[in-house]
């Protein structure tokens, strides 16, 4: 699916997808333990187990320690 690389940056990759397609893409990403993904999204992502989550608000970068649904 992807070129040989260690880091993949996805900007709004899930935006506008139907639920079935979104779940398939999230599962594919979640099962790929060989790569680092940087995913930019304005929507919550529920089916990917991230090792780190960040949020940018008013130009400030925050490292999130817990579930982020409250921020959406």
Secondary structure, DSSP 8 states (H G I E B T S, - for coil): ---S-SEEEEESTTTT--HHHHHHHHHHHHT-TTSEEEEE-SS---S---S-EEEEETTEEEEE-S--GGG-
